[in-house]
Amino acid sequence: MSLSLYTIFHLNLAFSSIEEELRPEVVRRCYWPLLRLARDLNLPFGIEITGYTLETVAAIDPAWVEELRELCSGQCELVGSGYSQMIGPLVPAEVNRQNLRIGNQTYERLLGLRPRIVLVNEQAYSAGLIGHYREAGFEAMVMEWDNPAYHHPQWDPAWRYLPQIAMGQHGEELPVIWNNSIFFQKFQRYVHGELELDDYLALIGRHDNGTTRAIPLYGNDIEIFDFRPGRFTTEAVMEHDEWGRIRELFERLLEEGRFTFIPPSRLLSLLHEPGAGNRLSLESPEAPIPVKKQEKYNITRWAVTGRDDIGINSACQRIHDALLAKGNATDQEWRELCYLWSSDFRTHITPRRWKRYRSRLNSFGRHCGITHLTRLVEGGVEILPPEVSALREGHYLTIETPGVRLKLNLRRGLAFDSLVFSRIHERSLCGTLYHGYFDDITAGADFYTGHAVFETHGRPKITDLAPVEPLVRWHPEGGMVTVEATFSPPPWSHNETGRH
């Protein structure tokens, strides 16, 4: 038996660090070579594209969309992902539902078809997504193998070569076709000239053991081939024709004769093979939301690490609440919210795109009846809206909203004393365990939440567990409260002040 190979090329013109005026160049340098390669070599590529990217390319180069339509009506296969590339586990259920629905409408309008398979956006998976995928009519999903398998050591490693069944939050089931971070990163290294062709072919050949197997040759971005988004200073230098190297690879694989190229959906015919169709829970206590690649690529990347992620996520949540309260939100309003909740505004966004995004977010917020509030500061506390309070008692400061009550210790650098989500339970979720909480002398210390301790070789440690004066701020555009404080590190430190 030959080893089957499949690909899922991911197309995303909303790529965070690509300026809008460079999009025609991306279409010319990245998108057209993909379709020409599929056409010339008669390859059954899986091509995943968001509805937003499809609309944008249609405005730039309608001929490319027509070529995609023709290819996906025959040899190639369209893989869906929704209208925008949003991080499903971080948005409300209704937004996921609308994103998939509007995405499918966009595919049908511009390509005349709906995809059978959906790619989990950024491979950020939670069990609740399966119900949405089934409701949207998808027959299977594409998810990374490596991270779920790492936290399920009981899984047979051979299962990665065959489709399995993912179990949903309420017992739903959906076949899963595997992506593989190691495979697609090896592909990238070959294309960028870090790996020679013969060595790469040998790596692929290692997975051929004479039984029925399929591997994902590639399952990631194509905006990194013959183009550099400019996201990192460590991006590979373009030293050769990268699409030429990709063509050479596929030509060699075709010549070898021991490999068979298949579209991703062909794997569904293997569900009854020995070793396939096992019912698996992809999540685990260690990784309730598995994502792709190495550990640093985790769900917090889109929740808190970008430019004001908390602010813009909070603003999108308020818009969502306003649309639900309205009760008759239009498709265009849901489409706009899906666009504003896209993952690419939450990572390496450029300054110009960030400015335009904030303007568009605020404009849509006003359309939904969410207006900016006057920001006045009185005695370290801003004038807060009626539903938010900030109460200082002794060396504690308590911030309370309709759903959250947070008590901060002003003698310990704003460390959490307690954190209560009142709509869920009145018990504190986390906070401080004070000295004496444990009888064991080895645990005879204060255990804090929300603090920082930094130790370096040959120096005393730095900590923010010091008395501070807080500044409470209300951010109307994001509908959130922040508490700031400064402290003075030791005199040997090169910094005069620190901020918590």
Secondary structure as UniProt FT lines:
FT   STRAND          3..11
FT   TURN            13..14
FT   TURN            16..17
FT   HELIX           20..22
FT   HELIX           23..26
FT   HELIX           27..31
FT   HELIX           32..41
FT   STRAND          46..49
FT   HELIX           51..60
FT   HELIX           62..72
FT   TURN            73..75
FT   STRAND          77..80
FT   HELIX           88..90
FT   HELIX           93..111
FT   STRAND          117..119
FT   HELIX           121..123
FT   TURN            127..128
FT   HELIX           129..135
FT   TURN            136..137
FT   STRAND          140..144
FT   HELIX           146..150
FT   TURN            153..154
FT   HELIX           157..161
FT   STRAND          164..167
FT   TURN            169..170
FT   STRAND          173..179
FT   HELIX           181..191
FT   TURN            192..193
FT   HELIX           197..205
FT   TURN            206..207
FT   STRAND          214..218
FT   TURN            223..224
FT   TURN            233..234
FT   HELIX           242..256
FT   STRAND          259..261
FT   HELIX           264..270
FT   TURN            271..272
FT   TURN            274..275
FT   STRAND          279..280
FT   TURN            295..296
FT   HELIX           300..303
FT   TURN            307..308
FT   HELIX           309..326
FT   HELIX           331..340
FT   HELIX           343..346
FT   HELIX           351..367
FT   TURN            368..369
FT   STRAND          377..378
FT   TURN            379..380
FT   STRAND          381..382
FT   TURN            386..387
FT   STRAND          389..393
FT   TURN            394..395
FT   STRAND          396..400
FT   STRAND          404..409
FT   HELIX           410..412
FT   TURN            413..414
FT   STRAND          415..421
FT   TURN            422..424
FT   STRAND          430..431
FT   TURN            435..436
FT   HELIX           441..443
FT   STRAND          453..454
FT   TURN            457..458
FT   STRAND          462..463
FT   STRAND          471..475
FT   TURN            476..479
FT   STRAND          480..484
FT   STRAND          486..487
FT   TURN            491..492
FT   STRAND          498..499
//
